[in-house]
Amino acid sequence: MDVRAALKQAIAQLGETAVPSHTLAAELLLMHALGRGRAWLYAHTEEPLSPEVAAEYFGAVKKRASGVPTQHLTGKQEFWGLEFEVTPDVLIPRPETEHLVEVALDRLGLREAKNGRSQTTDGAGLEIADVGAGSGCIAVALARELPQAQFYATDISSAALAVARRNAERHGVASRIRFLECNLLEGITHHQSRALDVIVSNPPYIGLRERETLPREIREHEPQIALFTGEDGMALYPTLIAQSAERLKPEGIVVLELGHDSLLKVWPLLEKSEWTNIGVTHDLAGIPRVIAAERL
């Protein structure tokens, strides 16, 4: 069996089981089995597959057809142009979460300009916390963009933090990130209050009552603790925003990812005396995806 035939068969198998983006999944799994890129794949369509590679490939196709995410089979996902290790212990990075990185950088640039400095900053002197870090994709992406900044990456899961640490090491930023196993910002101690410049978070925001509406790839294979909080998905925002108010410097910035229907519930939490300059960023689907505010 050559590359073309294998790919055709896999696309058909995944299509029959209604796998989302089944052609892409078939390509990614074959690229992983061969250790090759897409360009090589389509330049060598008549290349025969060894029995070992074919067995590995169709074994992975079978698992994907059963609902296992492609990223769990390849062990990786791209985010912010960087490749991240992904395991079942962490949420798979989503493209829309890149808006968190964009907003954090934009807000920092505007703050620099407002204070009469260059809008482009290397992050010197900044302390930034990524709350619920998971794979570490947000902290690592920001650390790459701000090579002089210092970071905290917090998560309640030690297994997730192990993945985040490996990703930080892979991208050469681990020496500037302190990994803390704790709930939200509790591990950033009292003497560090009012010491942070930016707090960024993609917290769990799906309500338990929505569980059965999710695709099986998410519902059955991604970490429940990173997905669900309370019946309506709002359980963590009040505490996270209150803790952020305690730990941010004046002019400090909080940047939070939103669920598809959580804006109207989260916005009032920031309409308190501690906060100003509230802003919302929509994703490419037009959904309010990120809310940000500045600490007075």
Buried (B, 14 or more C-beta within 10 A) or exposed (E): BEBBBBBBBBBEBBBEEEBEEBEBBBBBBBBBBBEBEEEEBEEBEEBEBEEEBBEBBBEBBBBBBEBBBBBBBBEBBEBBEBEBBBBBBBBBBBEBBBBBBBBBBBBBBBBBEEEEEEEEBEBEEBBBBBBBBBBBBBBBBBBBBBEEBBBBBBBBBEBBBBBBBBBBBBBEBBEBBBBBBBBBBEBBEEEBBEBBBBBBBBBBBBBBEBEEEBEEBBBEBBBEBBBBBBEBBBBBBEBBBBBBBBBBBEBBBBBBBBBBBBBEBBBEBBEEEBBEBBBBBBBEEEEBBBBBBBBB
